[in-house]
Amino acid sequence: MRTGLGIDIHRFSKGRKLILGGIEIPCQLGLKGISDADIILHSVSDAILGALSLGDLGDYFPPENPKNRGISSIKILKKVLSFLKQGKINNLDITLITEKPRLKEYKDKITSNISKLLSLPKNRVNLKVKSQEALIPAKKGCAICLSIVTIKSSLVRRGRI
């Protein structure tokens, strides 16, 4: 059994779509980033790379590379999953910390989508959404996401994505 921890942080920005777990969430603000800034899928991808001892997303998707501009985080996750040669993800726990928008009505949809993307039973994917208790002023709001994943006896295909 291998365990990995992933973390991602993005500021909110006008003129961007809010994509979380591969799902577009209606909101006036999105997350600022080189890619689609899906903080959940970035955190999950980093956790998987950590469990496989393969560095982090920046090693494979450097922000200075123009081909990474606007890239879908689903595409990023699929590339990271290609490193799993044998074995599979056992379970995934995600904690998203953000003040707005309220996401209670989207949790099931996000969890279902992540479950589908990982080919993992839904009861092995957990999503918690926590308030940041206004520690960061609303004008400079950001979201933070942490993910922990366990992978059963996986062999790793070495090399760069």
PEDALIN-V898368 format. One line per field, one symbol per residue. ss: DSSP state (H for helix, E for strand, L for the rest). psi: psi as a letter, one per 30 degrees, with the letter a starting at -180 (. if undefined). burial: I if it has 9 or more other C-alpha atoms within 8 Angstrom, else O. A space follows every 50 residues. Layout:
ss: ???
psi: ???
burial: ???
This chain:
ss: LEEEEEEEEEEEEELLLEEELLEEELLLEEELLLLLLLHHHHHHHHHHHH HLLLLLHHHHLLLLLHHHLLLLHHHHHHHHHLLEEEEEEEEEEEEEELLL LLLHHHHHHHHHHHHHHHLLLHHHEEEEEELLLLLLLHHHLEEEEEEEEE EEEEEELLLLL
psi: kkkkkkkkkkllklgkkjkkggkkkkkfkakkleafhjeefeeeeeeeee fghhblefffikffjfffkgkkfeeeeeeefffjelllkelkkkjkjlel lkgeffeeeeeeeeeeefhkkeggkkkkkkkghgfkkefgklkkkkkkkk kkikkkjlll.
burial: OIIIIIIIIIIIIOOIIIIIIIIOIOOOIIIIOIIIIIIIIIIIIIIIII IIOOOIIOOOOIIOOOOIIOIOIIOIIOIIIOIIIOIIIIIIIIIIIIIO OOOOOOIOOIIIIIIIOOOIOIOIIIIOIIOIOOOOOOOOIIIIIIIIII IIIIOIOOOOO
